[in-house]
Protein backbone atom coordinates (compact mmCIF):
# COMPACT_ATOMS: atom_id res chain seq x y z
CA UNK A 1 0.00 0.00 0.00
CA UNK A 2 1.32 3.44 -0.88
CA UNK A 3 0.68 6.94 0.36
CA UNK A 4 0.02 10.05 -1.71
CA UNK A 5 2.61 12.79 -1.68
CA UNK A 6 1.64 16.30 -0.64
CA UNK A 7 2.45 19.74 -2.03
CA UNK A 8 5.84 20.03 -0.24
CA UNK A 9 6.95 16.64 -1.57
CA UNK A 10 5.89 17.34 -5.16
CA UNK A 11 7.58 20.73 -5.16
CA UNK A 12 10.75 19.14 -3.82
CA UNK A 13 10.64 16.30 -6.35
CA UNK A 14 10.35 18.76 -9.22
CA UNK A 15 13.20 20.88 -7.88
CA UNK A 16 15.70 18.07 -7.34
CA UNK A 17 14.76 16.23 -10.53
CA UNK A 18 15.20 19.34 -12.66
CA UNK A 19 18.62 20.24 -11.31
CA UNK A 20 19.82 16.63 -11.36
CA UNK A 21 19.09 16.55 -15.09
CA UNK A 22 20.47 20.05 -15.64
CA UNK A 23 23.77 18.99 -14.08
CA UNK A 24 24.30 16.69 -17.08
CA UNK A 25 23.29 19.31 -19.59
CA UNK A 26 25.66 21.99 -18.33
CA UNK A 27 29.44 21.99 -18.91
CA UNK A 28 30.33 21.35 -15.24
CA UNK A 29 33.47 19.94 -13.70
CA UNK A 30 33.04 16.23 -13.07
CA UNK A 31 33.18 16.70 -9.29
CA UNK A 32 30.50 19.37 -9.33
CA UNK A 33 28.29 17.33 -11.64
CA UNK A 34 28.66 14.29 -9.41
CA UNK A 35 27.90 16.24 -6.24
CA UNK A 36 24.81 17.89 -7.73
CA UNK A 37 23.56 14.53 -9.01
CA UNK A 38 24.16 12.68 -5.75
CA UNK A 39 22.39 15.37 -3.77
CA UNK A 40 19.44 15.13 -6.13
CA UNK A 41 19.26 11.33 -6.02
CA UNK A 42 19.51 11.23 -2.23
CA UNK A 43 16.83 13.91 -1.84
CA UNK A 44 14.48 12.18 -4.29
CA UNK A 45 15.01 8.86 -2.51
CA UNK A 46 14.21 10.42 0.87
CA UNK A 47 11.00 11.86 -0.55
CA UNK A 48 9.91 8.64 -2.25
CA UNK A 49 10.29 6.77 1.02
CA UNK A 50 6.99 8.41 1.91
CA UNK A 51 5.36 6.13 -0.68
CA UNK A 52 6.06 3.28 1.73
CA UNK A 53 3.20 2.95 4.19
CA UNK A 54 5.40 2.18 7.19
CA UNK A 55 7.43 5.33 6.60
CA UNK A 56 4.39 7.48 5.86
CA UNK A 57 2.79 6.38 9.13
CA UNK A 58 5.82 7.82 10.93
CA UNK A 59 4.33 11.31 10.84
CA UNK A 60 7.41 13.02 12.24
CA UNK A 61 9.41 11.93 9.17
CA UNK A 62 7.17 13.88 6.81
CA UNK A 63 7.18 16.91 9.10
CA UNK A 64 10.96 16.97 9.60
CA UNK A 65 12.18 15.94 6.14
CA UNK A 66 12.11 19.48 4.64
CA UNK A 67 14.60 20.59 7.30
CA UNK A 68 17.08 18.38 5.46
CA UNK A 69 15.83 19.11 1.95
CA UNK A 70 16.27 22.90 2.22
CA UNK A 71 20.07 22.87 2.72
CA UNK A 72 20.38 20.06 0.16
CA UNK A 73 18.57 22.23 -2.40
CA UNK A 74 20.82 25.18 -1.55
CA UNK A 75 23.95 23.12 -2.08
CA UNK A 76 22.72 21.36 -5.19
CA UNK A 77 22.33 24.61 -7.12
CA UNK A 78 25.52 25.91 -5.52
CA UNK A 79 27.48 23.35 -7.55
CA UNK A 80 26.53 25.09 -10.80
CA UNK A 81 28.96 27.64 -12.19
CA UNK A 82 27.12 30.31 -14.12
CA UNK A 83 29.31 33.31 -14.99
CA UNK A 84 28.97 36.45 -12.90
CA UNK A 85 26.37 38.74 -14.44
CA UNK A 86 28.30 42.00 -14.21
CA UNK A 87 25.56 44.15 -15.71
CA UNK A 88 22.93 42.94 -13.28
CA UNK A 89 25.36 43.15 -10.37
CA UNK A 90 26.09 46.78 -11.25
CA UNK A 91 22.35 47.46 -11.32
CA UNK A 92 21.93 46.00 -7.82
CA UNK A 93 24.92 47.98 -6.54
CA UNK A 94 23.62 51.22 -8.08
CA UNK A 95 20.27 50.77 -6.36
CA UNK A 96 22.03 50.25 -3.04
CA UNK A 97 24.15 53.36 -3.52
CA UNK A 98 21.02 55.43 -4.03
CA UNK A 99 19.51 53.98 -0.86
CA UNK A 100 22.64 54.70 1.18
CA UNK A 101 22.75 58.24 -0.19
CA UNK A 102 19.23 58.84 1.08
CA UNK A 103 20.10 57.28 4.42
CA UNK A 104 23.19 59.46 4.68
CA UNK A 105 21.26 62.22 6.44
CA UNK A 106 20.24 59.85 9.23
CA UNK A 107 23.29 59.18 11.36
CA UNK A 108 23.40 57.67 14.83
CA UNK A 109 25.88 58.42 17.60
CA UNK A 110 28.87 56.07 17.19
CA UNK A 111 28.12 54.00 20.28
CA UNK A 112 24.43 53.54 19.42
CA UNK A 113 25.40 52.80 15.83
CA UNK A 114 27.67 49.98 16.99
CA UNK A 115 24.85 48.51 19.10
CA UNK A 116 22.44 48.67 16.18
CA UNK A 117 24.92 46.98 13.85
CA UNK A 118 25.59 44.27 16.44
CA UNK A 119 21.86 43.71 16.92
CA UNK A 120 21.37 43.31 13.17
CA UNK A 121 24.27 40.86 13.01
CA UNK A 122 22.68 38.81 15.80
CA UNK A 123 19.38 38.87 13.91
CA UNK A 124 21.07 37.71 10.73
CA UNK A 125 22.67 34.66 12.34
CA UNK A 126 19.34 33.62 13.87
CA UNK A 127 17.94 32.77 10.43
CA UNK A 128 19.60 29.35 10.71
CA UNK A 129 17.63 28.14 13.77
CA UNK A 130 14.53 30.13 12.74
CA UNK A 131 12.89 27.47 10.58
CA UNK A 132 13.33 24.46 12.90
CA UNK A 133 12.39 26.53 15.94
CA UNK A 134 9.19 27.67 14.19
CA UNK A 135 8.27 24.03 13.65
CA UNK A 136 8.89 23.45 17.35
CA UNK A 137 6.61 26.41 18.17
CA UNK A 138 3.81 24.79 16.15
CA UNK A 139 4.33 21.57 18.08
CA UNK A 140 4.33 23.20 21.53
CA UNK A 141 1.30 25.33 20.62
CA UNK A 142 -0.64 22.24 19.55
CA UNK A 143 -0.77 23.36 15.93
CA UNK A 144 1.63 20.82 14.45
CA UNK A 145 -1.18 19.45 12.27
CA UNK A 146 -0.53 22.50 10.09
CA UNK A 147 3.02 21.35 9.32
CA UNK A 148 2.15 20.40 5.73
CA UNK A 149 0.77 23.88 5.07
CA UNK A 150 3.79 25.38 6.84
CA UNK A 151 6.14 23.66 4.42
CA UNK A 152 3.87 24.39 1.45
CA UNK A 153 4.36 28.09 2.23
CA UNK A 154 8.05 28.02 3.22
CA UNK A 155 9.57 25.78 0.54
CA UNK A 156 8.44 27.52 -2.70
CA UNK A 157 10.03 30.93 -1.99
CA UNK A 158 13.18 29.33 -0.57
CA UNK A 159 13.55 26.99 -3.55
CA UNK A 160 12.84 29.87 -5.94
CA UNK A 161 15.78 31.80 -4.52
CA UNK A 162 18.11 28.82 -4.86
CA UNK A 163 16.85 28.03 -8.37
CA UNK A 164 18.06 31.29 -9.90
CA UNK A 165 21.70 30.66 -8.99
CA UNK A 166 22.62 28.48 -12.01
CA UNK A 167 21.20 31.17 -14.32
CA UNK A 168 21.76 34.53 -12.63
CA UNK A 169 24.87 34.72 -10.47
CA UNK A 170 26.18 37.78 -8.65
CA UNK A 171 28.75 38.23 -5.93
CA UNK A 172 27.78 39.26 -2.38
CA UNK A 173 28.16 43.05 -2.01
CA UNK A 174 30.65 42.72 0.85
CA UNK A 175 33.10 40.97 -1.50
CA UNK A 176 33.07 43.61 -4.24
CA UNK A 177 32.68 46.87 -2.36
CA UNK A 178 35.55 48.81 -0.77
CA UNK A 179 36.08 47.76 2.83
CA UNK A 180 34.93 50.62 5.04
CA UNK A 181 35.05 48.86 8.40
CA UNK A 182 38.37 48.45 10.27
CA UNK A 183 39.59 44.92 10.90
CA UNK A 184 38.95 45.39 14.61
CA UNK A 185 35.22 45.69 13.85
CA UNK A 186 35.26 42.31 12.10
CA UNK A 187 35.32 40.56 15.46
CA UNK A 188 32.60 39.53 17.86
CA UNK A 189 29.28 38.66 16.24
CA UNK A 190 30.34 40.22 12.93
CA UNK A 191 33.43 38.05 12.83
CA UNK A 192 31.39 35.00 13.79
CA UNK A 193 28.89 35.67 10.99
CA UNK A 194 31.67 36.03 8.43
CA UNK A 195 33.20 32.78 9.68
CA UNK A 196 29.86 30.97 9.33
CA UNK A 197 29.37 32.38 5.84
CA UNK A 198 32.80 31.12 4.80
CA UNK A 199 32.26 27.68 6.27
CA UNK A 200 28.65 26.76 5.51
CA UNK A 201 27.69 28.72 2.37
CA UNK A 202 28.87 28.54 -1.24
CA UNK A 203 29.61 32.29 -1.00
CA UNK A 204 27.66 33.13 -4.13
CA UNK A 205 24.87 35.66 -3.92
CA UNK A 206 21.35 34.32 -4.30
CA UNK A 207 18.88 36.58 -6.05
CA UNK A 208 16.39 36.82 -4.44
CA UNK A 209 17.55 36.35 -0.85
CA UNK A 210 16.77 32.92 0.56
CA UNK A 211 17.29 34.32 4.07
CA UNK A 212 14.55 36.91 3.57
CA UNK A 213 12.20 34.50 1.82
CA UNK A 214 12.39 31.81 4.50
CA UNK A 215 12.26 34.26 7.41
CA UNK A 216 9.16 36.10 6.15
CA UNK A 217 7.36 32.90 5.14
CA UNK A 218 7.94 31.41 8.60
CA UNK A 219 6.74 34.57 10.33
CA UNK A 220 3.55 34.73 8.26
CA UNK A 221 2.65 31.13 9.01
CA UNK A 222 3.20 31.60 12.75
CA UNK A 223 1.19 34.82 12.71
CA UNK A 224 -1.71 32.78 11.42
CA UNK A 225 -1.59 29.91 13.89
CA UNK A 226 0.40 31.20 16.90
CA UNK A 227 0.02 35.01 16.73
CA UNK A 228 2.18 35.97 19.78
CA UNK A 229 5.08 33.89 18.50
CA UNK A 230 4.38 35.07 14.97
CA UNK A 231 4.80 38.69 16.01
CA UNK A 232 8.20 37.88 17.55
CA UNK A 233 9.25 36.02 14.41
CA UNK A 234 8.05 38.89 12.23
CA UNK A 235 10.24 41.33 14.16
CA UNK A 236 13.11 38.86 13.78
CA UNK A 237 12.43 38.55 10.04
CA UNK A 238 12.62 42.33 9.68
CA UNK A 239 15.90 42.27 11.61
CA UNK A 240 17.24 39.52 9.34
CA UNK A 241 16.37 41.51 6.22
CA UNK A 242 17.91 44.68 7.62
CA UNK A 243 20.98 42.76 8.76
CA UNK A 244 21.38 41.14 5.35
CA UNK A 245 21.34 44.57 3.70
CA UNK A 246 23.28 46.67 6.23
CA UNK A 247 25.83 43.89 6.77
CA UNK A 248 26.25 43.71 2.97
CA UNK A 249 25.42 40.03 2.80
CA UNK A 250 22.74 40.87 0.23
CA UNK A 251 21.63 43.72 -1.99
CA UNK A 252 18.41 45.56 -1.20
CA UNK A 253 16.58 44.10 -4.20
CA UNK A 254 17.62 40.59 -3.12
CA UNK A 255 15.99 41.14 0.24
CA UNK A 256 12.83 42.86 -0.97
CA UNK A 257 12.09 40.34 -3.70
CA UNK A 258 12.75 37.45 -1.30
CA UNK A 259 10.18 38.90 1.10
CA UNK A 260 7.73 39.45 -1.78
CA UNK A 261 8.05 35.80 -2.83
CA UNK A 262 7.25 34.73 0.73
CA UNK A 263 4.12 36.88 0.78
CA UNK A 264 3.03 35.49 -2.59
CA UNK A 265 3.60 31.92 -1.41
CA UNK A 266 1.57 32.58 1.73
CA UNK A 267 -1.32 33.96 -0.30
CA UNK A 268 -1.24 31.03 -2.74
CA UNK A 269 -0.60 28.03 -0.50
CA UNK A 270 -2.06 28.93 2.89
CA UNK A 271 -5.42 27.25 3.35
N, C-alpha and C positions, 0 to 999 in steps of 0.2 A: 504493500500500500504506500502511496506517495502523498506528499503534501504540496499544496500550491504555494508558489513563491509570491511575496508581496511586492509593493512598489519599491521599497529600498533594495530588495534583492535584484529585481529586474533592472533597475537603474545601474546597479553595480555590475551586473553581468554585461550589460551593453558597454559600459566604460572599459572594463578590463579586456573584453573581447576585441573591441575596436583598437586599442593601443597595443595589444599583443600582435594583431595582424599588421598594424602600421609599422611595428618594429622591423618587420621583414620587407617592408616596402620602402623604407628609408635607408640611405647609405650610412649606416651606423657602424661604429667599431664593433667587432665581434663580442667583446665583453659587455658593452652596453646593450647590444641586441639580446644577448643571452639573459642578462639581468632583467630587462624589461619583460621578456617572454616568461621567465620563471615566476616573476611576481604575478603576472597575469594568470598563469596556469594555477598557481597556488591559491590565488584569490577566487578564481572560478570554482576550483575544487571545494574550497571552504563553503562557498555559497550553495553548491549543488548537494552538499551533505544534508541540506534542509529537505531535500526530496526523500530522504530516508525517514520513515516514520519515527523510529526510535530517537533520532537526532532532533527532529521537529518537535517531539513531545518535551524535549529539554528546553523549556521556554527561554531560559537565561541565555542559551547559545544564540538564538535569534536576536535577542535584545543587545547582547554584548558584541556580536560579530562586527558591526560597523566601526567599533573602536579600533579594530585591527585593519579594516579595509581602508579607512581614511588615510593613514600614513602610507599604506601600500600603494594607493592611488597616487599620492604625492610623489613617491619615489619612482613609480613606474614612468610617469611623464618626465621626471627629472633626468632620466637616462637618454632622452632625446637631445639632439644638439642643433637646434635651429640657430642660424646666425643672428647676431644682435641686430635689432631693427633700429638703426641709428636715428632715422627720421622720426619715428614714433617716440623714441626715448627723448629726443630733443623737444618734442611737443609736450611730453609729460613734465620735463624739467622747466620749460618756459611757463607752464601753468603754475607750477610751484613757486617760481620766482615772483610772479605777479601776486600770489597769495602772501608771500613773505613781505613783499613791499607794502602791501596794505596793512599787514600786522606790525610793520615797523614802528608805527606811532604808539603802539601799546607795549610798553616795556615795564617789567616788574623789577623791584629792587633785587640786587644780585642774590641775596640770601633766599628770598622767597622764590626767585627764579630757579635756584638749584633744587629747592624742595619740590617745586612743580615738575621739573624734569625727572627727578627721582621717582615721584609718584607715577608719572606716565610710564617710566621704565618698568616699575613694579606691575603696573596694569598690563603692559605688553607681555611680560613673561607668564602671566596668569592665563593666557589663552590656551596653554597646553593642558592644564588640568580642568579647564572650563567645561569642555564637552563631557568627559566622564563624570565630573561632579554634578552636572545638570541631570544626568541620568540617575545619579544617586538621590538627588533632590526629589525626582519623580517617584522613586521607590519609597523614600521615607514619608512623603506626603500622601502615599496611597494612590498615586496616579500613574503607576508604572504600566497600566494597561494601555496607556497612550504612547508607549515606546515606538510602535510602528509608525504612528503619525509623526512623532518626534524625528525619527530618522528620515521619513519621507520629506520633511521640511529642511533638515540640516544637510543631507547628502547632495541634493542637486546643486545648490550654490557653491558648495565646497568643490565638488567634482568639476563644475564649470570653470572655476578658477584654475584648477590644475590642468584642465584640458587645453587651455590656450597656449601653454608653455611650448609644445613642439612646433607651434606655428607663429607665435608672436613673443619673441624673447627680448627682454630688456634687462639691464643691470640694476641692482638696488641703488638708490640715489647716494647712499653713504659711500659707495665704492667709486663713484665718478665725480663727486663734488669735492671742492677744496676742503681740507680738514680745518675746521674753525675751532674745534675744541682741543685744549691742551691734553697731552697724554695723561696728566694726573687726573683728568676728569673721566678718563676711560677706565676707571676702577669701580669698585662697589657694584651696585646693581647694573650699571651701564656696562662695565667690564664683563659681568656674568652673562648678560644678554648677548654680548658680542661673542663670547666663548660658546654659548649654546648655539647661536646661529652658525658658527664655523663648524661645530661638531655634528649637528643633527639636521641641517638643511643642505640643499644642493647649491645654495648661495646664488641662485638665479631668481630674478624678480618674477612674481606671478601677477599677471594682469588679467582680471581684477585680483584684489587681495583676498587670499583664502582665510587669513586671520579675521578680517572684517566680516566676511561672509558667514563663517561659522559662528563667530561671537554674536552677531545680530540675530541669526536664525535661532540659536539657543535661547537668547533672551526673549524673543517673541513667543516661542513655545512655552516657556515657563510663565510668562505674563498671562498666558491663557489659562493654564492649569494650576499654577501656584503663584498667584500675583505678588505676594510679598517678596518671595525669592526672585521672581521675574524682574521686579524693580531693581533689586540689587545687581542682578546680572546685566540689566540694561545699562546701568551706570558703569559697570565694568566694561561692557562692550564699547561704550563711548570712550572710556579711558584707553582701551586697546586701539581703537581707531586713531585717537589723538596721539598716542604713543608711537604708533606705526609711522605717522606722518612727521611729527616733531623729531622723533629719533632717527628719521631718514631711513627707516627700514622699507618704506613704501612711498610712492608718490600719492598726491592727494586724489587723483582720479582713480588709482588702484583701490583706495579705501572707499571712496564714495560709490563706485560701481559695485564693489563687493557687497556693501550694505544694501544697495538697491536690489541685487540678485536675491539676497536673503528675504527682503520684503516681498518680492515677487513670488518666491518659492512658498512663503507662508500663505499668501493669498490664494495660490493655486492648490497646494496640497493639504492645507489644514482642513479638517472636516467641519 
